[in-house]
Amino acid sequence: MRASWHDGYAGGVAVRWLVPQVQEVASEPMCLIAFAWNVHPRWRLVLAGNRDELHARPSAPLAHWPGSPIMAGRDLLAGGTWLGVAAGGRCAVVTNVRDPHAAMDGQSRGLLVSDFLAGDDTASIHAGRLRTRAAGYRPFNLLLFAGTQAAFVGNRPGPHGATLEPGVHALSNADLDTPWPKVLAIRHAMQDWLTQADGAPQALFAALADERLAPDAQLPDTGVGLAHERRLSAAFVRGEAYGTRASTVVAIAHDGSGSIIERSFGPSGRPDVETRLDFAAD
């Protein structure tokens, strides 16, 4: 198997990792998100998501970043993150856009999340500013939540975005609410969760752990080939070299307090650690 060296930082120290170049699936991260925005009497935002990535790509699990308001996992190659929160109820999450022909020479998507979480712009102001420079990043979909505002920004096929109204939405590696089978399934799971009385996260984690594949007739054609489309149609992707690395549930109350829970996984879906962080209102 071919491999290449990548530079990064861990604990403020410059390090290098040897990362295999895996051909069994596209090496770009594939993610799945469902969220309920301003439709629950207790929770302003409930979000559940999976991050799929090469297992060899170095990353740190959910933690409170030193000297920063950010609570998130961390990509140790590029320094950003895929999903995180900040005290007072800010939240952001990014996915890629599945396009094997897209150029990958722009800035890292993960910096979009950390930049927003570390700032104090409203979601709509930040989204508006980002659209003017969105073309400079690798293909992305970005969700921003702060206070009473939520926004979506994407840069494929060109910069675009929207202010989000109350409702239940889902996102994978195409535009918001694109009806891929796993997008429809995770959105339905979120809608079911909203009807439960206890509000426990177990049902959301169960939906994120679903390994069922979609029928071929329902698969999208994103240019990666039928075998990859089948494998990536599951909410939870199990593999030795590539698969689901983290499942995360975020719950933010109307006063801005809340929690983020991350379950991380190793090769072949081996459970690793579960971390929970709570944060206070403004």
C-alpha positions in Angstrom: 0.0 0.0 0.0 1.3 3.4 -0.9 1.6 6.1 1.8 2.6 9.7 2.1 3.9 11.9 4.8 1.8 14.7 6.3 2.8 17.5 8.6 0.8 18.7 11.6 0.8 19.6 15.2 0.0 17.8 18.4 0.2 19.6 21.7 1.9 22.5 20.0 4.7 20.3 18.7 5.4 19.9 15.0 5.1 16.2 14.0 4.8 14.0 10.9 2.5 11.1 10.2 2.7 8.4 7.5 -0.8 8.2 6.1 -1.8 5.3 3.7 -3.3 6.2 0.4 -6.3 3.9 0.4 -8.0 3.0 -2.8 -10.9 1.0 -1.4 -13.0 4.1 -0.9 -12.6 7.8 -1.7 -10.4 9.2 0.9 -12.4 12.4 1.4 -14.4 12.4 4.6 -18.1 11.4 4.3 -20.5 12.7 7.0 -24.1 12.5 8.0 -26.0 15.1 10.0 -29.6 15.5 11.3 -30.8 18.4 13.4 -33.9 19.8 14.9 -33.9 23.6 15.1 -36.3 25.5 17.4 -39.0 22.8 17.4 -38.6 21.3 20.9 -39.9 22.9 24.1 -36.6 22.3 25.9 -33.9 22.2 23.2 -33.2 25.0 20.8 -30.9 22.7 18.8 -30.6 18.9 18.8 -28.0 17.6 16.4 -26.8 14.1 15.6 -23.9 13.3 13.3 -21.4 10.8 12.0 -17.9 11.6 10.8 -16.4 9.1 8.3 -12.7 9.3 7.5 -9.5 7.3 7.0 -8.6 5.7 10.3 -4.9 6.6 9.7 -5.7 10.3 9.6 -4.5 11.6 13.0 -7.2 13.3 15.1 -7.9 14.1 18.7 -11.2 13.2 20.5 -13.7 15.6 21.9 -12.1 18.0 24.4 -12.1 21.6 25.5 -9.3 23.3 23.5 -6.7 25.0 25.7 -7.0 28.8 25.7 -10.1 28.7 23.5 -13.9 28.5 24.0 -14.1 25.6 21.5 -15.2 22.1 22.6 -14.6 19.7 19.7 -12.5 16.9 18.3 -9.5 18.1 16.3 -8.0 17.2 13.0 -4.3 17.1 13.8 -3.2 17.5 10.2 -5.0 20.8 9.3 -5.8 22.0 12.9 -9.5 22.5 12.4 -12.5 20.3 13.3 -15.6 18.8 11.8 -18.2 19.5 14.5 -18.0 21.6 17.7 -19.7 23.9 20.2 -18.7 26.8 22.3 -19.9 28.1 25.6 -23.2 30.0 25.3 -24.6 27.6 22.7 -22.6 28.3 19.5 -22.4 25.2 17.3 -21.0 24.5 13.8 -20.6 21.4 11.6 -19.1 20.9 8.2 -19.3 18.1 5.6 -17.6 17.7 2.3 -19.4 17.6 -1.1 -18.9 14.2 -2.8 -17.4 15.0 -6.2 -14.4 12.9 -7.3 -13.6 15.5 -10.0 -13.5 18.5 -7.7 -10.2 20.2 -7.1 -8.9 19.7 -3.5 -6.3 22.5 -3.5 -8.3 25.0 -1.4 -8.1 25.8 2.3 -9.2 23.1 4.8 -12.9 22.8 5.5 -12.3 22.2 9.2 -11.0 25.8 9.7 -14.6 27.0 8.8 -15.9 25.4 12.0 -13.2 26.6 14.4 -13.2 30.1 12.9 -16.9 30.5 13.6 -16.8 28.9 17.1 -13.9 31.1 18.2 -15.7 34.3 17.1 -18.8 36.3 18.1 -20.5 37.1 14.8 -24.1 36.1 14.4 -24.8 33.1 12.2 -26.3 35.3 9.4 -23.5 37.9 9.4 -20.8 35.2 9.4 -22.5 33.3 6.6 -22.8 36.4 4.5 -19.1 37.2 4.9 -18.1 33.7 4.2 -20.0 33.5 0.9 -17.7 36.2 -0.5 -14.6 33.9 0.0 -16.2 30.5 0.0 -14.7 29.5 -3.4 -11.2 29.5 -1.7 -12.1 26.4 0.3 -12.3 22.7 -0.6 -15.9 21.7 -1.4 -18.1 22.1 1.7 -21.5 22.3 3.3 -21.5 24.3 6.6 -24.1 24.7 9.3 -23.9 27.6 11.8 -25.9 28.0 15.0 -25.7 31.0 17.4 -28.4 32.4 19.6 -31.7 32.6 17.7 -30.1 32.3 14.3 -29.1 29.4 12.1 -27.5 29.5 8.6 -26.3 27.2 5.9 -23.5 27.9 3.5 -22.1 25.8 0.7 -19.6 26.4 -2.2 -20.6 23.9 -4.8 -21.5 24.4 -7.6 -20.9 28.0 -6.4 -21.2 30.0 -3.2 -24.8 29.8 -1.8 -26.6 29.8 1.5 -29.8 30.3 3.4 -31.1 31.4 6.8 -32.7 28.3 8.4 -36.3 28.4 9.7 -37.5 26.2 12.5 -37.7 22.6 11.4 -36.0 19.2 11.1 -33.3 18.9 8.4 -30.6 16.5 7.3 -27.3 16.8 5.5 -24.7 14.5 4.0 -22.4 15.1 1.1 -24.7 16.9 -1.2 -26.9 20.0 -0.7 -29.0 20.4 2.4 -32.0 17.9 2.6 -30.9 16.1 -0.6 -33.1 12.9 -0.4 -30.4 10.3 -0.3 -31.7 7.1 1.5 -29.5 7.6 4.6 -30.4 11.3 4.8 -34.1 10.5 4.8 -33.6 7.7 7.4 -31.6 9.9 9.8 -34.1 12.8 9.5 -37.0 10.4 10.2 -35.0 9.1 13.3 -34.7 12.7 14.5 -38.4 13.3 14.0 -39.2 10.2 16.0 -36.8 11.3 18.8 -38.7 14.6 19.1 -41.8 12.7 20.1 -40.1 10.8 23.0 -40.8 12.0 26.5 -37.4 11.3 28.1 -35.1 13.1 25.6 -32.3 10.6 26.1 -29.6 10.4 23.4 -29.6 6.6 23.1 -32.1 6.5 20.2 -30.1 9.1 18.2 -26.9 7.1 18.8 -28.8 3.9 17.6 -29.8 5.7 14.4 -26.2 6.7 13.8 -25.1 3.1 14.3 -27.4 1.8 11.5 -25.3 -0.3 9.1 -28.1 -1.2 6.7 -27.3 -0.5 3.0 -29.8 1.1 0.7 -31.2 -0.8 -2.3 -29.3 -0.1 -5.5 -32.3 1.5 -7.1 -32.3 4.2 -4.5 -28.6 5.0 -4.6 -27.3 8.4 -5.9 -24.8 8.5 -8.7 -22.0 10.8 -7.4 -19.3 9.4 -9.6 -17.6 7.1 -7.2 -18.9 3.8 -8.7 -21.7 1.5 -7.6 -19.6 -0.5 -5.0 -18.7 2.7 -3.2 -22.2 4.1 -3.4 -23.5 0.9 -1.8 -21.0 1.0 1.1 -21.4 4.7 1.7 -25.2 4.4 1.8 -25.1 3.1 5.4 -25.3 5.6 8.3 -22.4 3.8 10.0 -19.5 2.7 7.7 -17.4 -0.1 9.1 -14.0 -0.7 7.6 -10.4 -1.5 8.5 -8.9 1.5 6.7 -11.9 3.8 6.3 -15.1 4.2 8.2 -17.1 6.0 10.8 -14.6 7.6 13.2 -17.0 9.4 15.5 -20.7 9.6 16.4 -21.8 12.9 18.1 -25.0 14.2 19.7 -25.4 17.9 20.6 -28.3 19.3 22.7 -28.5 23.0 23.3 -31.3 24.5 25.5 -33.1 27.8 24.7 -30.9 29.5 27.3 -27.7 28.4 25.6 -26.6 25.7 28.0 -26.2 22.2 26.8 -24.0 19.2 26.2 -22.0 17.5 23.5 -21.4 13.7 23.6 -18.9 11.9 21.3 -18.4 8.2 20.8 -15.2 7.5 18.8 -14.3 4.4 16.9 -11.2 2.7 15.6 -10.6 0.4 12.6 -13.5 -2.0 11.8 -15.8 0.0 14.0 -14.1 -0.9 17.2 -15.5 1.3 20.1 -12.9 3.6 21.5 -13.9 6.2 24.0 -17.1 8.2 24.9 -16.7 11.8 26.0 -19.3 14.2 27.3 -18.8 17.9 27.9 -21.4 20.2 29.4 -21.5 24.0 29.0 -23.3 26.8 30.7 -25.6 29.5 29.3 -24.2 33.0 28.5 
